[in-house]
């Protein structure tokens, strides 16, 4: 890879702990709900930079006239 690539690994909800229950008691009505969600997720990514990475920066200093136009002081 020569320093141009990167591998990433991601895990979400590894132990499947996103289940929840809801119980509602209102006047004569009793309601309960249990949600068994399977949100376990495994992500594997690869990123590689193509092209010339040794180019100089494209940032340029503003010249005097441009700074004057923008109202900046020296």
C-alpha positions as CSV (number, residue, x, y, z in Angstrom):
1,X,0.0,0.0,0.0
2,X,3.0,2.3,0.5
3,X,1.2,4.6,2.8
4,X,-1.5,5.4,0.3
5,X,-4.2,3.0,1.5
6,X,-6.2,2.5,4.7
7,X,-8.3,-0.4,5.9
8,X,-11.1,0.4,8.4
9,X,-13.2,-1.9,10.6
10,X,-16.4,-1.1,12.3
11,X,-18.7,-3.0,14.7
12,X,-22.1,-1.9,16.0
13,X,-24.3,-3.5,18.6
14,X,-21.9,-6.4,18.9
15,X,-23.7,-8.0,21.9
16,X,-27.2,-7.4,20.5
17,X,-28.3,-5.1,23.4
18,X,-30.7,-2.8,21.5
19,X,-33.8,-4.7,22.5
20,X,-36.3,-2.8,24.6
21,X,-39.8,-3.2,26.1
22,X,-42.6,-0.7,26.7
23,X,-45.5,-1.1,29.1
24,X,-48.4,1.4,29.2
25,X,-51.2,1.4,31.8
26,X,-53.9,4.0,31.2
27,X,-57.3,3.8,32.7
28,X,-58.7,0.4,31.7
29,X,-56.1,-0.3,29.1
30,X,-52.9,-2.2,29.7
31,X,-50.5,-2.5,26.8
32,X,-47.0,-4.0,26.5
33,X,-44.6,-4.4,23.7
34,X,-41.2,-6.0,23.4
35,X,-39.0,-5.2,20.4
36,X,-36.3,-7.7,19.5
37,X,-34.1,-5.8,17.1
38,X,-31.2,-7.4,15.4
39,X,-29.0,-4.4,14.6
40,X,-25.6,-6.1,14.7
41,X,-23.5,-4.7,12.0
42,X,-20.0,-5.4,10.8
43,X,-18.3,-3.0,8.4
44,X,-15.1,-3.4,6.5
45,X,-13.7,-0.5,4.4
46,X,-10.8,0.1,2.1
47,X,-9.6,3.5,0.9
48,X,-6.7,4.1,-1.5
49,X,-5.4,7.5,-2.7
50,X,-4.6,7.6,-6.4
51,X,-2.6,10.2,-8.2
52,X,0.4,12.3,-7.3
53,X,0.5,13.0,-3.5
54,X,3.7,15.0,-3.7
55,X,2.2,18.1,-5.4
56,X,2.5,21.4,-3.6
57,X,-0.5,22.9,-1.9
58,X,-3.0,24.8,-3.9
59,X,-3.5,27.5,-1.2
60,X,-2.5,30.9,-2.5
61,X,-1.9,34.1,-0.7
62,X,-4.3,36.9,-1.6
63,X,-2.5,39.7,-3.4
64,X,-2.6,43.3,-2.1
65,X,-5.4,44.5,-4.4
66,X,-7.6,41.5,-3.3
67,X,-7.0,42.2,0.4
68,X,-7.8,45.9,-0.2
69,X,-11.0,44.9,-1.9
70,X,-12.0,42.7,1.0
71,X,-11.2,45.5,3.4
72,X,-8.4,43.8,5.3
73,X,-5.6,45.8,6.9
74,X,-1.9,45.0,6.6
